Amino acid sequence: MPRVRLNCILPPLLLAAPMLQVPMAQATDQSFILTATQSNFSRYYPAYLANGHWSAATSLLGTAPTPAQMAGVMDYDATDVSRPAAIPSWNGIDYFDGDAWLNDGTVGAQTHSHYRQTLDMRDGVLRTHYRWIDGARVTDVSVTCFVSESSPHLAVVSLELVPHFNGTVKLRFTLQSPPYPERLPLAQMTAEQFSASSKSAHRDDITGGNRDAIWYPGHVDITDSGGDIATDTVFMAGAAVRGRTVAMAAAVQLPRDLRAVHQTAQRTTAMVGLQMQLELRRNHRYRFTKFVAASAEGWGGGAADDRAAAQQARHRGFDSLLEAHVRAWHALWRSDILVGGSPPLQRTLHSDLFYLLENSTFDTSWPAAACGFSSHYFGHVFWDNDVWVFPALLLLHPERARSFIQYRQRTLAPALERARTHGFAGAMYPWEADPWSGKDVTPAFAVQNADREIHVNGAVALAQWLYYLATGDGAWLRERAFPVIQAVADFWVSRATFDAAKHRYEILHVTSPEEDYTDVDNEIYTNAVAQRSLEIAAEAARILGVRPHRKWREVADALYLPAKGDNGRYFDFDPTTPHDKTTSWMATSVPMLSIPALDFDAGPDTLQGLFRHSVAAIGPVRARANQMVLLMLAIQAADIGESGYFDEFIGGEGHGSDPFLKPPFNVRSETPQNDSTYLLASSGGFVQAFVYGLTGLRIEAGGLIGKFPPTLPAKLTYLKLMNVEIRGEAVDVEISRLPAGRIVRRVISRGPSRSAHSERIHEAHP
C-alpha cells in the first residue's frame, strides 16, 4: 500500500501549502466550558478535578466533601481484590446561616436559584454560583476549586459569601475520612457465588446498569490528626489497609478585615476540622479559602511537610496559585485537536482530552487506571493503559504518555514471575494489574480473563515500540523498552503451539476481547498482536545490534491468522468454533485489527471485507454495544474512506447526541445503559479516531506516515492537529476539503519541538 512520509523530510511544496485560518482557542472559547444548571439537579454525574497525582470529585453545591483518591494508594484485604483507598475528603466547607447548614439540605430550584456550575477545561477550574434561599436567610454563594497543575501537592477550594442579612454565622473546614462499606470477598468468590451474593444483598447484578455496589472504594486507617486554632490549620495522617501511608493538611484563610468571634478545633476518629463563629454584614462580600497539601509514601514528605506547604500556599495567596495553575493548563492546551462545523463535537473532543490530561503525569511511572480517579473497575490497570490511552496522548504530550508505559517497565519483574508460575517463558502481564505493585489482581470470578485474555501482552509491547518510533530515542529503547519487548516476545514463543500437519503455529485456549468467548483457538486479534510483537522484537534487536531469539521470526512468519475462509467469509477465531452468542456487547473483535498501534497491513479488498463483517456483526447489538468496539469500527470506516459511517458515529445531525456522554460534564460510560463511568479507554479511543482515523496517519519507522487517504465527514469543514510532536519536530496537520470536493492533508513544520512541556516535577517516584 503506498505511503507518504510526514515527518522531518516533508516535500517542500507540502510544507509551503497554505493552512486554513483556524483561530487559537481563547479563555472565553465555549468549547472548553461544560455547564450544569438547575436542570441537572435530578441527573448529575460528577466529574473530578485532578492533576495525575490526586483528585476530588465534584458536587452540585461545590462545598460538599466528595470522594478523593491518590495515584497508586491501594487498599489490600486478604479476601478482596485491591481497591483504590479513598483518601480523606479534603474539599468540604460548610456554612451555617443561623438556621441551617448549607450541605445538609436538599438541593432544589426553590432553595438554590440562579444556579450555574461551570467546568472550565482550559483553566482546569470548577466554578459554582447560586443563591441559597433558606427562609428569610438569603446568601449568594460562589465556590472556586482546583487541584494544582503547577504545584502537584496542592489544591484549593475558595468560598465567597454575600449574605443578604446581618447576623451570626458559622463556617466549618474539614478533612474527613469517608465511611467504608461491607466487603465482598472478590478474591475468592466464583462467578456463581458473586451473582448470588449480589442478588441476595439487593445489589444489581454485575451486568446491570448501576454497579456502585461492586465498585466501592477501599479505605485509609487514620492514625493521627489534629487542629490548631492559633494557625488555622488541620492535618490527618494514616495508611491504606496494608498499603501506602498518606498525609494531608489544610490552612484556612479568612478575609483580612474579619475575625472569628469564637473558634474551635473539632476531632473524631474520622474527621478533623475548624469551626468558626463570625459576624457578617448585609450585602458585604467575604472570601474564605482552604489551601490543602497532600503527600503519600514515595511522593512527598508527610504531615509536617504538608502543614508547612499548606501554610506557605496560604502566604502565597489564592490569586497567585490560581494564576500559576491556569498558566500550566494553558501550556498543555498548546497541543490540541480542532474541528470545524460542529461546536458540540469540538466540546466533546476537549472533554476527552481534558480527562486524559487529568490522569497523566510528566515523566513518572504512573499508569492510567481503567476509570481514572474513580473506584470503577477497582482502580486496576488493563490494556486500556497501553493501547487506548497511551497512543491518544503520544503525539500531543509524549512525556506524559511515556509515564504510562514506564509503568510496564517498572512492573516487569512481577510479569516475569507470573509467566514462570503459569509455565511460560518471558513476561505474562496481568489482565488486571495493581497500579502500585503491578501484580495480578483480577477478581476470582474473572479467572478466565486473567489466564486467557493474553492479548494484553501484545498491547504492552506495541506501546513500548510505538514510543520509540515516535521519538527515535535509541538509548531509551535499549535501556528501558527492549527488556519488556524481549520478554513479551519470549512469552509468545512459549505460548504458541506448532501444528505439524498444517505447518503453522497456533495460539490455543484464549479469551477473546469479545469476552463472551472464553476458550477459543486462534482468536484473530490475539494472533495478530502476537505476530506483531514478535516482529517488533526482531526489528528492535536488529536496531540495537542484539542477537534475536531464533524462534521470534519463525513463529511470527508461520502464525495462523483466521481472517478469511475459502467461502469468502471472515472469522473472529478458528472457524471450527461457532460464533453464535447473542448476548455479547461487542459482537466481534475484528474491529480491533484497526487499533492504530497494531498498524495492521492488508489489501483494500480485505479491509473492505473486514469492515463489512464488523458492521454486520455489530448491527444487532449497536444500541447496547460497548463503545470501545464502536470506536475501532469508526477507525475501520475511516481507513477505507467510509465517511458516512464516521459522520453517524460522531453524533448524527446535531453532533451532540452521544449516548455514552453523561450530563453535565461529558462523563463517558461503558455502554449507553450502564453507569460504569469515567472509562478512559473510550476517551482515548475517541481521540484516536481523529488523530489516526480521519487523518489516515500511522507512526512507523519513517516517522508520521500517511498510510490511508484522509477522510472528512460531510458535516465537518476541517480537522486540525495542533503542535503534535514527531522525532523532535513539532508539526500541525490539517485535513480540509477543496472547492472541488477533494479531501487533502496538509502538514506544516513548527520547527524543533519545545516539548511543553518545559514543566519539570522533581518529587520522588517509584
TINUKE-988247 format. One record per residue (C-alpha): x, y, z. Coordinates in steps of 0.02 Angstrom, whole numbers, plus 50000, padded with zeros to 5 digits. Example, Ala and Ser with C-alpha at 12.3 -4.5 7.8 and 13.67 -1.06 7.14 Angstrom:
506154977550390/506844994750357/
! end
This chain:
500005000050000/500765017049952/501295027850098/501795046050113/503085050950242/502565065650350/503995069250467/505605079250454/505885076350268/504255083750207/504155088450023/504465107250003/502795110549918/501885101750057/502745112250187/502315128150093/500475123950071/499315137050148/498395132550307/496605136450348/496485151150466/495835142250621/495815153750773/496775148550927/495695143951075/495465158551195/494945158651377/493155162851327/493055148651200/491445139551243/492145123251177/493105122251341/491575125451450/490415112051521/488955118651621/487725111951749/486095121251780/484535118051882/484025105151753/485435094151818/484825093751998/483985076951962/485325069951844/487085074751891/488575063551855/490065070751950/491675074751858/493295075251954/494695087751968/496435080051962/498245082951915/498765064951885/499325062752066/497725065752165/495925071152144/494225075752212/492515072952136/491345087552101/489705090452192/488145100452148/488475114052276/490365113852264/490535113452453/490135095352500/491545083452546/491715071552399/492685055652356/494545058752334/495955047352277/497825047252257/498795038152120/499335020852173/498645021752350/497775004952362/496894995152499/497394976752514/496194964952603/496584946452607/494874941252542/494584955352419/495454962152266/496494977752288/495484993752282/495915012252271/495895018252450/494795033552473/495915046752548/495145059652666/493895071052580/494825087552577/493665099552486/492245101252612/491745118452676/490075120452764/489115136452803/487815138752941/486725154052907/485985154453081/484585142253041/485335127952939/486935120652870/487155122552682/487745104752648/486355096552749/484875102252645/484085095452487/484605104252327/483095111152234/482525125152121/481575133852262/483065134252379/484505136152255/484095149052123/485185156651986/486185140551990/487645138251872/489165126951888/490505127751754/491945116051723/493205126751630/494315113751548/495535126251478/495875133251652/495635116751745/494445125351867/492705121651934/491645136951975/489935136152058/488695150452085/486945150852160/485815159852282/485395149552436/483645153652499/483395147152675/481765155152726/482135173152771/484005169952761/484685172552585/486505171052535/487395172052368/488675158052360/490175156352243/491435142152251/493075140152155/494035123852162/495575116652077/496925103552101/498535112252054/499375107751890/500865118951931/501155113152111/500635094852113/500475092952302/499255107552318/497385110152296/496245124752336/494405127352372/493785145052398/492065150352458/491345167752430/489795173052526/488665188152506/487365187052646/485805197452621/485595199252808/486575204552962/486935190653083/487985177253164/488525162853053/489705148053065/490995140852944/491695123352956/493265117352865/493555098652873/494635084252822/493615068452842/493825050052807/492275043052719/491375027652787/491785011252703/490534997552658/490464979052692/491654969652579/491304956152454/492714943052454/493044945352268/494754937052279/493874920852321/492094921152252/491644911652096/490524919751967/489034909752032/489374914652213/489624932652164/487984933352068/487034925052211/487804936652340/487414951952237/485594947152217/485354942152398/486054958952452/484834967552334/486254973752228/486164974952041/486994960551952/488714964651884/487984965451709/486644977851763/486544996551748/487195002751916/488744994351985/489075005552135/488854990552249/490324982552161/491464997552137/491545003352319/493255010352370/494475004152498/494935015052645/496325023452741/496555020052927/496825036853011/498245035753136/498475054053181/497535070353162/497405087353241/496905105453226/497705121653283/496615137153303/498155148053325/498735144553147/497045139753072/497715122953013/497165104853022/498005088652969/497675069952951/498885055452926/498635036952903/498895022152789/497855012352667/497444994952729/499084985252707/499594999152589/500485015752574/500485029652701/499625046052659/499535063152740/498565079052713/498465096452790/497405111852763/497705130052805/496195141552811/496205159852762/494855172052820/494515189252746/495795201552809/494525212652897/493585198352980/493975189553143/493125174453217/492015178053367/492285160353427/493365146353356/493565127853397/494555113153332/493485097653310/494135079953304/493385062453290/494115045953234/493625050153055/493625069153047/494625084353096/494005101953070/493995120253117/492335128453159/492205147253168/490815158653226/490775175253133/489765191153122/489325195452942/488555211252872/487185212652743/487745213452561/489595212552601/490685200152505/491775188152604/493045175452539/493575160252641/494945149452565/495585132352610/497345128152550/497665109352551/499295099752535/499415080952516/500775067652505/501005048952504/502365036252532/503585038752388/502825055552343/503195069952461/503605071152644/502215068452770/501015077652885/502295090152949/502875094452773/501065095752716/500645107952856/502125118752805/501635117652621/499815122452657/500365137352761/501595142752626/500205141452497/499105152452607/500505165152619/500715164752431/498845168052409/497365161952309/497635173252158/499455168352136/499115149752148/497645150852030/498645160751903/500065148051903/498835133551889/497915141451742/499545145451656/500075127151669/498435121251593/498555133851452/500295127051412/499545109651397/498215115951276/499545122251155/499355104651085/497555102551032/496305094850910/495165107050819/493665103250709/492575114950607/490715113650581/490165106050747/490355115650911/489645100951013/490935089150937/492325101550975/491745102151155/491725083151163/493495082051098/494055094551228/493195085051367/494015068551316/495715076951307/495395085351474/495045068851564/496565060751483/497675075151539/496945074751715/497515056651727/499275059251662/500895064651745/502515071351674/503855057951654/503415046651801/502955028251805/501115030551847/499865021351737/498095025851690/496825015651787/495375009451682/494185022551751/495425035551809/495185043351980/493655033052024/493365016352108/492595009051949/493484993351893/494374993952060/495695006352001/496564992051910/497644993751756/497054984951597/497654985151416/496715001651410/498295009651480/499385004151333/498295003051178/496885015451212/497555029551321/499415030051282/499285032251091/497965045951112/499225056951203/500825051151120/500915064250982/500155078251086/501065075551251/502445062551231/503235064851403/501555062151487/501155047151377/502845039751420/502345038551603/501015025651559/502235013651479/503625016651604/502405008551725/502584992351625/504474993751637/504354996551824/503254981051844/504194969251728/504804958451874/503064952751931/502594949451748/504124938151730/503664929051890/501864926951833/502424918851670/503524906651767/502074902451882/500984898451732/502324887951649/502844900151512/504414909551468/504594928451463/503334940451539/501464937551563/500724954351607/499104953251709/497384956251637/497034967151790/498604974051868/498804983352031/499425001051991/500715000752130/501414983052129/500984977551952/500364960752017/498844951551954/497284957252050/495904950351939/494354945052038/494144926252053/492534926451953/493524933051803/494914919951810/494594915651628/495094933551585/496614933151698/497304917051623/496724918151443/496474936251391/498304936751348/498184949751211/498634962051350/500454956451325/500404962051144/499694979051194/501164981451313/502454977751178/501584988351047/501595003651161/503445001951202/503865001051017/502695015050967/503565027051085/505235022751007/504535025450831/503815042350881/505395048650965/506835039050887/507605037851061/508805023351040/509515024551215/507775023251289/507415008251177/508984999351234/508905003251419/507045003851455/505944996651319/506894981951246/506874971451405/504974972451402/504824969251214/506024954551226/505104946751374/503414948151286/504114940051128/504824925751231/503104923251307/502284921751136/503574908951079/503204898151231/501324900751218/501164896151033/500924878150978/501584870850815/500354860550713/501474849550607/500044843150499/499554860950448/501334867850451/500844882650559/500934889650734/499314892150831/498814900350995/497514889651082/496304891951228/496174910751240/494824922851292/494354934651151/494244953451175/492414949351145/492394941651318/490874930451299/492064918651210/493184912451349/494024897151271/494334898651085/495784894650971/496684906550855/495734922250900/496104934550762/496634949750864/497644939450988/498604930850848/498844947150753/499534956250904/500644941450948/501334941250771/501664959950777/502504958450948/503714945450878/504094956250726/504414971150839/505624961150947/506614955450794/506694973150724/507194980750892/508574967850909/509214972250736/509244990850777/510164987750940/511374975150869/510714961650984/510554943350934/508684939450921/507894923450984/507944911350839/506084907450861/505424925350854/505404926750666/504964908350640/503394909350746/502894926350675/503024920450495/502054904350523/500714910550645/498954906950585/497774921950559/496004915750528/495404931350438/494574924050285/493934906950236/493824898850065/491994903850054/492414922350069/491784924050247/492804932350383/493054925050555/493434931050732/494314914950777/494554897350714/493024893650605/492804876750689/492124886250840/490374893650817/490214912550832/488404912350888/488164921151055/486784934251054/487134942451222/488824949951178/489054968651195/490464968251068/489814956050937/491524954650855/493354957950892/493784960850708/493734980050727/495204978250847/496294974950695/496104993550661/496924998550825/498205011050757/499635004450864/499444987450780/499704995350609/498834980550527/499274977950344/498034971150216/497474974750041/495964985750001/494814970849967/495234962750134/494984979050228/493294981350144/492814963550188/493324965350369/492324981350383/490764973350309/490974958750430/491094970850577/489574981250527/488504965750502/489034958250668/488804974050770/487154979250692/486024968750806/486884974950966/487294992750913/486105000851039/486914992051187/488684989751122/490254993851218/490945010051146/492685002951128/492174991850983/491195006050901/492725017250910/493805004650819/492405001950693/492455020650661/494325019450625/493975004450513/492745015350418/493985029650401/495335017850338/494255013150189/493525030550164/491785027050232/491465044850291/489585041850304/489795029250443/491005040650534/489775055050520/488445044350604/489685038750735/490095056350794/488305060750833/487155061950683/486285078250641/486725088150795/488375080050840/487755081551018/486775065551046/488155053851102/487265041651219/488895037451307/489115055151375/488305057851544/487745075451593/488285088351632/490165085551612/490315073051468/490755058651584/490925043351473/490015027251519/490465009751462/488805007251372/487315018951346/486355009451480/487555006851624/488355018451750/490125011751742/490855028651705/492495038151681/493055024951554/494705031851492/494825018751354/493325026651270/494045044151289/495695038251218/494845028751077/493785043751032/495335054651019/496225041350916/494785040950793/495265058750745/497165058350768/497415042150671/495725038250594/495165053450494/496955058850459/497475041650394/499105043650491/500145029950572/501785030450667/503055019450580/504935017950557/504965033150444/504025044250566/502235050150541/501605041050387/500065044150280/499545025850270/497755029250215/496965043750121/496205056750238/494335056650271/493215071250318/491385068350362/490165079250267/489665089550419/491465094250462/492365108250371/494105104150436/495105094150562/496715101150631/498005093250746/498975107250828/500775105950886/501005087150876/502755080450905/503665067750799/505515063850816/505985080650889/504945090950769/503305099850803/502045099850661/500245104550626/499175092750523/497625098950433/496275089350342/495185100450232/494015099750083/494475108649922/493105117649822/493025102949703/492655091449849/494345082649860/494975079550037/496775084750065/498025082650205/499245096750236/500695097250357/501715112150412/503265111650520/503405122350677/505255118050693/506075108750837/504805103450967/504785113251129/504055098451219/502875107651334/503225103451413/504525113951494/503745107951656/504815097951774/504235088351927/505635083852046/504705073652175/505255055752204/504315042452108/504405023652122/
! end
